[in-house]
Amino acid sequence: MQLLNTLYVTTQDSYLRLDNDAISVRVDSEIKLRVPIHHLASIVVFGNVGVSTPLMHRLADDGISLVMLDTNGRFKARLEGSVGGNVLLRQAQHQRAIDPNNVFDIARSCIAGKLKNSRQIILRGARETKSESDAVSLTRTADNLAASLRALSEAADIDVVRGIEGEAARGYFAALNIVVRHDLRPDFQLDGRSRRPPRDRFNALLSFLYSMLMNDCRSACEAVGLDSQVGFLHVLRPGRAALALDLMEEFRPVVDRLALTLINRGQLAATDFVEREGGAVLLQDDARKAVVVAYQERKQEQLTHPLFSEALPMGAVPLVQARLLARRIRGESDCYLPFLVR
């Protein structure tokens, strides 16, 4: 399976233009990067980055999406060409989305994947810590997540599923603080999950990583012909890519592990973040670039999918899962099987 790349542009005041069959990235009229268009599946720009009109036309013609985010990674706009995919699949998706039984079944599968993967992150932290008290605390959290999984299997409706997920998430995020190295905890204390804006360094890092994951999951949904706006777990709202958010759930712990790695290995320091007026915490420019590189490298890592024998890059797994979700929507399988980390 070929893994097409995403071009992330974080340098402020950059300008992207069409250069024959390539994209040139210029800063102060100097070409900093030149990328062949056929190597790309999407382009994501952060903040004040310009894009020429001829390039936007070419991207639309070639089916390459252009996603615009603010400097903190919050979605602003998306440019894409004419809608493709299978209209019959989207019709089936819309029908499934108004059937309470299907909504409940798919939503529960998404959360089951998230809870199982979250538990693996915590168990790994318990194994690797040198502190007996931390190991006890993390093991307790892992046990609580296992209890949440048991409760999920007995849930009666979608509201109960959401309630179980919310309670489990609170305990999980509290436990992530214990997975952070002792000497780094004062600088990377996660005080619950805050998003708009993030109020601490750990949240700022997670929000930035989640924004890139969101783009990958949305692209995966649309690549297989699904409507990224019509989900099952997440409530439908204008402009909200609910299905992409559904697909994201099982991958959030994968991103959380990357965030912990960047922190614990000292690849990010407290000085890589800045606090704005009002309490918002953001990554500095150079730190954003380092996170993008680490995220792209993680996507290239090979793994064996639980349902398939052949190895594939991590970056291709959202596409595989979107295809499995499409099979469930078409009625070709009885359930949706989320991706589970090992």
Protein Blocks (a to p, Z undefined) as FASTA:
>chain_A
ZZddddddfbghiacddehjaccddeehiafbdcdfklpfbdcdehjadddfklmmmmmm
nopacddddfkopafbdcddddedjfklmmmmmmmmmmmklmmmmmmmmmmmmmmmmmmm
mmmmmmmpcbfklmmmmmmmmmmmmmmmmmmmmpfbfklmmmmmmmmmmmmmmmmmmmpc
fklmmmmccehjafbdcfbfklmmmmmmmmmmmmmmmmmmmmnopafklcfklccdehia
fklmmmmmmmmmmmmmmmmmmmmnopacfklpccdehiiacddfklmmmmmmmmmmmmmp
ccddfkbmbdcdfklmmmmmmmmmmmmmnopafbdcddddZZ
